[in-house]
Amino acid sequence: MLGGMKKWQVTEKTVKLQGRTLDNDGTRWLIMSASGFECRVHAKEMSIALTGDSTAHPTRQPDGKPEMNQARYALYVDGVLVQDECMDATQKTLIVFKGDAARDATVQLLKLSEGTQSFLGVREMITDDDASISPTPAKKLKIEFIGDSITCGYGVEGKCAEELFTTRTEDASKAYAYLTAKNLDADWSLVSFSGFGVVSGWTNDGNINTIQLVPPHYKKFCFCWNGDMFRDYEWDFSRFQPQIVVINLGTNDDSYTQDDIQRQNEYVSCYVDFIRTVRSYNPQAKIVLALGMMTGGNRLIPFMQKAAQEYTSQTGDTNISTYSFKSQTPEEGFGSDFHPSEATQTRCAREFTEYLKGLGD
């Protein structure tokens, strides 16, 4: 308590944590896409103190353009977006609201950009001395989405296919995964890495890329190109046990497998192994394999289906299904680097929501 103000740590006692987060010496780190927290607040005033990583600094580029990889975040009050910014300073304090009379509000802080580019830390929440803060209730349904740039919302706000990537055009809240969770009134966790795959990450020369693979990182808390901070932390799966796990991987693998049947079957084999891993940590969940939103991944749809069939054949586990997205169209437009536009992501979320509803309890 300091000068009539009260400081609160971001813990499960004060907020509902959303996605994979980590407390380290009192700072709550938001790294993965759509990670954050939500709480109910009764206060006259509230602010949130943030800290950044190595990308959190004013622009240093000679052409005056902003840093490409800064953590982007959104602040909502009672479901209304009140701030949408990038972490362009080592320390920041967000003014949530301030007034003479106490008010009740639901406050949410959400990381919009992906973990491979940058981190965002929350040092504390600050209120007037008489305030109270409590977690919002957990939802009945929990869904985990495992994926690549599509799940991250990579370039969803890009103006055209030729526009290069920056975290300023990446918004996980406009990607199909987050939108599907919202449509179903579910709590979510996104485990997604742009350019990553099952057998190979994105490659532009046809050679296998084993650096960008999801399976080795699934058990970890996070992965970031810009630092080793937290890279070796194991994720505690007991913290979030979903009823549904969606895996959307193959678009990047296709850049390696192409029409090579041996490589496509290699994808199948690696995928079966990964499904086994996912099942070991989510024993009761329905597993849904999905693919096809970007045209480049369509060739692997039959092999995604084959992976599901072989997994069931080998294990007897029938609690698994597959879903094929209808691909993006020129009429819907394209985001940065030919990624799905907001129109495509929204349509796919709507259609996928209906599919998941059809799975039943």
Secondary structure, 3 states (H helix, E strand, C coil): CECCEEEECCCCCCCEEECCEEEECCEEEECCCCCEEEEEEEEEEEEEEEEECCCCCCCCCCCCCCCCCCCEEEEEECCEEEEEEECCCCEEEEEEEEEEEEEEEEEEEEECCCCCCCCEEEEEEEEECCCEEEECCCCCEEEEEEECHHHHCCCCCCCCCCCCCCHHHCCHHHCHHHHHHHHCCEEEEEEECCCCECCCCCCCCCCCCCCCECHHHHCECCCCCCCCCCCCCECCHHHCCCCEEEEECCCCCHHHHCCCHHHHHHHHHHHHHHHHHHHHHCCCCEEEEEECCCHHHHHHHHHHHHHHHHHHHHHCCCCEEEEECCCCCHHHCECHHHCECHHHHHHHHHHHHHHHHHCCC
